[in-house]
Amino acid sequence: MKETLYQVAAAPFEAARQVNILPPGHRARRLHGHSFTARVRAARPDDWRTDPSARTDTLVQALSEAVGQLDYRDLNTCVEIPTDENLARYVRRQLDVPGLETVGIQSTRDQGADLDADDQVHLWHRFRFEAAHQLPKVPADHPCGRMHGHGFEIILHARQDLQNQDMGIDFDALAALWAPYQAQLHHACLNDLPGLENPTSELIAHWVWQRLKPDLPSLSWVTVYETSTAGCHYDGVHYRIWKELRFESALQLCNAPEGDPRRRLHGHSYLLRLHLSAPLDAVLGWTVDYGDVKALFKPVYAQLDHHRLDALPGLTAADPGHLVDWIRQQTAERLPQLDRIDLYQTPGCGASLCWGPLGPALPA
């Protein structure tokens, strides 16, 4: 399978805006502000400007310079109609980065827009509901077979070709479409709902997709967070789960240029996300058990957490790009369903290695 290494970066900015194309009386027509985050993903050529160990850092620098033009500004003076998607286009124009694939703007924790290389926007909106469930088909000693509960989160992604329009479906329209299902799911036992007798993350995503897609043809992904560290994407055909882990580690980048502070011994609090794609088990209703992913990865995790990464056997450099490749080699036999690894050394900044037929998909 062809694999692609992406560098990923995120940068915050504070700004005010008015979105005057919204209907009269809409709250966002008033001057207001957000703590925005811009995110980019780029498959950069090996010879772009710097040594391989610094590719993530130089992408972060380039993005920070681009959004610096928006920081503490009235966005209407920079972008005529400063919707999230138009801000993503603005940031993309400012970036002189080869291999740039996606640019995203997140205006709140619960909403944003991702712009892809084909100029299509994936608008997304996050919703949360509190519910109980149990999985009736797991082995008798499995903890998920007991009645328990979660603060579930659902993210709806709507893909649209704007064709030079300023806005397609907006966040309020997504919220209105979701409202009837929120009423059914919130403060409920999911097993009692028709179609959710076996409410795994995968089957919840499928349940939501079947009900929303007829009224929202642009629906592109349904994301279900069962916990803050595990969830599932579904696009109407394919299921992709992920499991997050954190580890605390030290490193030294001895190949960095003279005078670069990364040559000194330092450390990071890393966030690792393992993505796995597999057919749905017709009996259990899931693709891979989250608990199995964690258990099978445990020997690799033990080498990463509270260790010095540049001392790992077989690792040529401890930058994010080399680390995700090393992790893939260590997990190839343990987790054959794995097809994407994200590693963030600081929030939103790191590397993503993707392979397999589904490509990188969307950020979770």
N, C-alpha and C positions, 0 to 999 in steps of 0.2 A: 504494500500500500504506500502511496506517496504521502510523505509527511511534510508539514509546513510549520516552521517556527515563526511565531509572531512575537513582536515586542508590544507590550501594552503599557499605557500611561494614563494617569488621571491628574487633573489640576483644578482646584476650586477658584471661584471668583464670586464677588458680591456685587450685585447690580440691581437697578430698578428698571421697570418697563411698564408700558401700556400696550394692550393688544386690541387695537381699535376695530379690527374686523369681526370681533365677536358681537353677538346680538346686543342691542341697547339694554342697559341695566345689568349686564354681566359684570361681576366683581372685578374681573381681570382687565376691564376697560379703564379702571381707575389706576393711577400711578401707584405701584406697589413694588416690593422687592423680594428677592430670593437669595439663598445661598446656593449658587449653581455649582455643578461639577461637570467638567468636560472630560470625556474619555475617548481614547483612540486606540486602534489596533493596526499594526503595520507589519507586513512581511518584508523586511528590509534586506537589501542585497548585502553580501558579506563585506564589500569594500566601501560601505557608506561612511565616510568621514572619520572613522575611529576604529580602535581595536574591538574585537568581539565582546570583551568583558564589559565595555562601556555602552553598548547599544541601548540598553534600557535607560540609562541615565541621560544620554543625549536626546532620546525621544521625550523624556520628561521635561528636559530643558526647552526643547522646541515647542512643546505644548504650552508650557508655562509662559513663554514669551508671547505666544498667540493669544492666550486668554488674558494676558496682562493688559492688552488694549481694551478689554471689556470691564476690568476690575474697577469697582466704585464709579461706574458710569451710568448715565441714562442710556439704556440700550437703544432707544428710539433714535438717538443721534448717530448710531453706528449701523443699525439695521432698520429699514423702514417698518417692517412688520416683524417684531422680535419674538416670534413663536419659538418653541424649543427646536423645531426642525429647521427653521431659517437661521437660528443661531448656530446649529451644527454646520450648515452650509458656509456660513461666515468663517467659522473656525477652520474648516477644510481649506478655504481659499487662502488663509494666512499661513498654512503649513507647507513648507518646502521639504516634504518628506517622501522619498520614493517608497513604493509598495504600500501606501496608505490604503486601507480597506474600509474601515468603519470609523465614523466619528459620532459620538453620542453626547447629548446634553441632558443632564438630569436636573430639573428645576426644583423638585422636592424629593424626599425619600420615596414617594409613592408614584412619581410620574416622570416621564422623559421621552426622548425620541432618539433612535439610532438611525443614522444615514449610511447606506451601504454604497459600494463602488458603482452601482447602477443608478444612483440618485433616487433610490426608493427608500421611503421612511418606514420604520417600524415604531409606531407610537405605542407606548406601553403605560399601563396603569395597574397599580398594586392595590389589592383589597385583603382585608383580614377578617377571619371569623373564628369563633371559639366553639369547639365541638368535641364530642366524645366519639370513639369508635373502638372496635376490636376486629381482628382479622380471624375469621372463623375457620380457615382452612390450613393454618400453620400447625406445625407439630405441637403436641400438648404442653411441652415445657417452654415454648417460645413466649417471651414477655408480651409480644403484640397480640397474643391470643387472649390476654386479659383485657377487660374493659378499662380504657384509659382515655386520655384526651390530649389535645394539642391546641395551640394558637396557630391555626393554618393560615397560610398566605397564598393568594392566587394572583398571578400577574397575567393580564391579557395583553397580547401583542397584536397590533393591527397593521398589516402591511399595505402600503398604498403608493401608487404611482401618481404623484400630484400633478404631473403634466402642466407645469408652470402655474398651478394654482397656489395661493398663499397658505391654504389650510384644507385638509380633508376632514376626517372625523376628529372631533376634539375630545378632551378628557371627560367633559361632562356627558357626552354622548355614550362613552364607554361605561361611565358610572350608572347612567340610566338603564342601559341594557343589562348590567350586572345586578341591579337592585332586587329584582324578583328572586334571584338565586341566593343572594345574600340573606334574604328573609327566610328562605328554606333551610340554609346551612347554619346560620348563627344560632348558638345556644341550642343545638340539636344533637341527637345521636345519629350519626351518619348511617348506621346500619338500618335504621328505620325508614330511610328514604328509598323509594322504588328505583332500582338500578344501582344502588350503593350497598347492597347486602354484603359485599366484600370490599370495603373502602380502602384499598391500597392507594398510594399516591398516583400510580399509573391509572387506576380505574377512576379516581376522582377527576384527573385531567381529561380522560376520555368522556366522562359524564358531562363535564362542563363544555367540552368541544361540541358534542352532539347537540346540546341545547342552544348554544350561542351561534354556531356557524350559520344556520339558516337566516338569522337576523343580522349577522355580521359577516358577509362574504369575505371581507378583508382580513378576518382573523387568521393569523399566521402561526402563532404558538400559544399554548396554554402552559403556564409554569405553576407548579404546586410546590410550595415549601411545607413539608410535613413538620419539620423542626427548623431551627435556624441554621443547621449544618447539613441538611439532606433534603433532596427534592427530586422532581421529575419535570422534564419538558415533553410536550406532545404536539406534533404538527399535523395530526389527522391520520398519519401513517406510522411514524417512527416514535419510539419511546427512548428517551435518554435520561438516565438518572445521574445524580452527582452526590458525592459525599465530601464534606469539608473537614480538614484537620488543621491544627495550628501547631507549630513547633518553634522553639526558641534556640537559636544557634549562633555561633561565632564563625568568622571567616576573615581571610586576608587575601586580597587580590594582588599577588606579587607581580603579575604581568601588566598591571596598570602603569601609566607613564610616571617617570620620576616626579616627585612632588605631589602626586595625586593622593588625597587623604585615604582613599580606599586601599592603599598599600599597607596602611596600619591595621593592626588587629582590631576588628569592630564586630558588631552583631546586628541581628534583625529579629523581629517577631514575624515569622512567616505565616502566610495563609496559603494552604494547598487545597486545590479542588480537583478531585478525580471524577471524570465523566465516563460513563459506561453505556453502551448501546447493546441491546439484545432483544430477541423476540419475547413477547409476553407469555409467561407460563400460564397455560389455559386453566390450570387447577388453582395455583396459588394467587394468580392475579397480579404478579409483579414480574419484573425482568431479573433483577438481582437483589438479594436481601441486603439492606444497608449494613446490617450487623456483620454479614459475611464479608463485605468489602473492607470494613474496618479491621476485622480479624485477620484476613488474608494479607492486608497491607502492614500489619503490626511489625513484622521483622524488618521491613524497610524503614518504617517510622522510627524504630528504636535506634537506627543508625543516624537519623537526622536530628532528633530532639535532644537538646542540651549536649551538643557535640560541636566540634570544630569541623565545618564543612569542607574546607580545603584539605583536610586530612583523609577524606573518604577514599577508599581504594578504587582506582580506575577513573576518578574525576580529574579532568585536566585543569579546570578553573571553576571557582565557586560562584560565578555570576548566574542569574536566573536561567539564561539560555542553556548553559551547560548542565545546570542542575536538573531541568525538566528532562533533558535527554538521558541523564544518568538514572533518574527515577523510572523512566520508561523501560530502560534495560533491566532494571531490578524487578519490575513488576510484570514483564511480558508473559511469563509462565504462570504467575500467581493469579493474574486478572486478565484473561484473554479478551474479555469484553471491553476493556479500557480502550478509548479512542481519542481522548483529549486530556491533557494535564495543564492546569493553570497554577502558576506559582507567583505570589505577590510578596516582594520583600518589604515594601511599604504599601499603604492602602491604595489599591488600584494600579500599582506600578510593578511590572515584572515581565513574565514571559508566558506564552501559551503554545504548547506543542499539540498539533492536531494531525490525525491520520484517519484512514477509513473512509467509507463512501459518503458519509453525511457532511463532511466538511466541518468548519468551526462552529456553525450554528450561531445563536445569539448569546450574548453574555447572560449569565443567570441573574 
